[in-house]
Amino acid sequence: MKRGDLVRTTRASIGIPKGSLGLVETKLKDTGGFSGIPDAMWRIYLLQTGKPRRCLGRNLEVVSEER
């Protein structure tokens, strides 16, 4: 996943229904999950609300990659 990719959320959150579409703005930081599996925190721009939100990479699915 990188800046400019179109992503879909795979988990509902407050203000973000499951399946919402967004554009990846930036990678905020790398995190190690509870199980020790590397993950990353991403800032995405939600197309439905027009607002940026932070999401974990494991809760996002790439729909279309920027070339």
Buried (B, 14 or more C-beta within 10 A) or exposed (E): BEEEBBBBBEEEEEEBEEEBBBBBBEBEEEEEEEEEEEBBBBBBBBEEEEEEBEBEBEBBEEEEEEE
